[in-house]
């Protein structure tokens, strides 16, 4: 099966006759060789692990900054790019991106990392890397934009992007009429319900506006992008370009974060 368009091809094909993608060795042959750093980072989770590493590095940086400067944690997170209410954003769009990589405590980052570690690999396996990047970026931005309108406090965390990935998997379950699609829909609808209900608990404060925004935008992106198919190959260069734009905007947001931190 072609790894890009999922069309069936022969084992002797080196280029997919449908989408012209260069076909590498079989998955079984390259499984061990594609692991990163001697197997420490499995290839199937490479993109997810990069996000987790960035989250961990920023968590360490904000913690050390607070300790070194004796700055309250809330003020540190605001400086590093937490989401603010829309009226206080002052055009700082980059906060809608950077907020998704910040966390406010050990429990917060561990819970989000645990969910993202498994969910990210599933989404990338079903949709591919380009779609995964687009889903995560768009749902993070849309989730925190919704939060800036309806949630009065500051907000951080990767849960907006996580809910976006859940939404994309629900979209896959609705579009795919196989037993895999039915199982995915059943599982991730339950995930979405449980996650939103937890956000209603008074002793577990969460930003459900960001969760709803991420879930809805991820679901819509999943419907529009769909999984790679031979009959819709015109989408592939568009999605690769969109993924590149998302990565570029993320890098620019981190530059703005660096300017914010170094200017204080």
GIVEN-V290476 format. One record per pair of residues at least 12 apart in sequence whose C-alpha atoms are under 7 Angstrom apart, sorted by the first residue. I is the first residue (numbers start at 1). GAP is how many residues later the second one is. D is the distance in whole Angstrom. If there is no record, write none. Layout:
i: {I & I}
gap: {GAP & GAP}
d: {D & D}
//
This chain:
i: {2 & 2 & 4 & 4 & 5 & 5 & 5 & 5 & 6 & 6 & 6 & 7 & 18 & 19 & 19 & 44 & 45 & 48 & 48 & 48 & 52 & 55 & 55 & 58 & 59 & 59 & 62 & 62 & 79 & 79 & 80 & 80 & 80 & 81 & 81 & 81 & 81 & 82 & 82 & 82 & 82 & 82 & 82 & 83 & 83 & 83 & 83 & 83 & 83 & 83 & 83 & 84 & 84 & 84 & 84 & 85 & 85 & 85 & 85 & 85 & 85 & 86 & 86 & 94 & 94 & 96 & 96 & 96 & 97 & 97 & 97 & 97 & 98 & 98 & 99 & 99 & 99 & 100 & 100 & 100 & 100 & 101 & 101 & 102 & 102 & 103 & 103 & 112 & 112 & 116 & 123 & 123 & 126 & 127 & 127 & 130 & 130 & 130 & 131 & 133 & 134 & 134 & 134 & 135 & 135 & 135 & 135 & 136 & 136 & 136 & 137 & 137 & 138 & 139 & 139 & 139 & 139 & 139 & 139 & 139 & 140 & 140 & 140 & 142 & 142 & 142 & 143 & 143 & 143 & 143 & 143 & 143 & 143 & 144 & 146 & 146 & 146 & 147 & 147 & 150 & 151 & 155 & 159 & 160 & 160 & 160 & 161 & 163 & 163 & 163 & 164 & 164 & 164 & 164 & 164 & 165 & 166 & 166 & 166 & 167 & 167 & 167 & 167 & 168 & 168 & 168 & 168 & 169 & 169 & 169 & 170 & 170 & 170 & 170 & 170 & 171 & 171 & 171 & 172 & 173 & 196}
gap: {14 & 21 & 17 & 224 & 14 & 223 & 224 & 225 & 222 & 223 & 224 & 223 & 212 & 211 & 214 & 77 & 76 & 69 & 72 & 73 & 61 & 46 & 47 & 44 & 43 & 44 & 14 & 15 & 181 & 182 & 177 & 180 & 181 & 14 & 17 & 18 & 176 & 13 & 16 & 17 & 72 & 73 & 74 & 12 & 13 & 16 & 61 & 65 & 71 & 72 & 73 & 64 & 69 & 70 & 71 & 63 & 64 & 66 & 67 & 68 & 69 & 62 & 63 & 159 & 162 & 45 & 48 & 49 & 43 & 44 & 153 & 156 & 155 & 156 & 56 & 57 & 58 & 40 & 56 & 57 & 58 & 56 & 57 & 54 & 55 & 53 & 54 & 46 & 47 & 46 & 42 & 46 & 101 & 100 & 101 & 109 & 110 & 113 & 108 & 110 & 108 & 109 & 112 & 29 & 30 & 83 & 86 & 25 & 28 & 29 & 24 & 109 & 79 & 21 & 22 & 25 & 74 & 75 & 78 & 79 & 20 & 21 & 74 & 71 & 72 & 75 & 17 & 66 & 67 & 68 & 69 & 70 & 71 & 66 & 63 & 64 & 67 & 62 & 63 & 59 & 58 & 52 & 52 & 50 & 51 & 54 & 53 & 48 & 51 & 52 & 50 & 51 & 53 & 54 & 55 & 53 & 22 & 26 & 49 & 48 & 49 & 51 & 52 & 50 & 51 & 53 & 54 & 15 & 16 & 19 & 14 & 15 & 18 & 19 & 49 & 48 & 51 & 52 & 50 & 12 & 12}
d: {6 & 7 & 7 & 6 & 7 & 5 & 5 & 5 & 7 & 6 & 7 & 6 & 6 & 7 & 7 & 6 & 5 & 6 & 6 & 7 & 7 & 5 & 6 & 6 & 6 & 6 & 6 & 7 & 6 & 6 & 6 & 7 & 6 & 5 & 5 & 6 & 6 & 6 & 7 & 5 & 6 & 6 & 6 & 5 & 6 & 6 & 7 & 7 & 5 & 5 & 6 & 6 & 7 & 5 & 7 & 4 & 6 & 7 & 6 & 6 & 7 & 5 & 6 & 5 & 7 & 5 & 5 & 6 & 7 & 6 & 7 & 7 & 7 & 7 & 7 & 5 & 6 & 6 & 6 & 5 & 5 & 6 & 6 & 6 & 5 & 6 & 5 & 6 & 6 & 6 & 7 & 7 & 7 & 5 & 7 & 6 & 5 & 5 & 7 & 6 & 7 & 5 & 6 & 6 & 6 & 6 & 6 & 5 & 6 & 7 & 7 & 6 & 7 & 6 & 5 & 5 & 7 & 4 & 5 & 5 & 5 & 5 & 6 & 6 & 6 & 7 & 5 & 7 & 4 & 6 & 7 & 4 & 4 & 5 & 6 & 6 & 6 & 5 & 5 & 6 & 7 & 7 & 7 & 5 & 5 & 5 & 6 & 6 & 5 & 5 & 4 & 4 & 6 & 4 & 7 & 6 & 6 & 7 & 7 & 5 & 6 & 5 & 4 & 5 & 5 & 7 & 4 & 7 & 7 & 7 & 7 & 5 & 6 & 6 & 7 & 5 & 5 & 6 & 7 & 4 & 7}
//
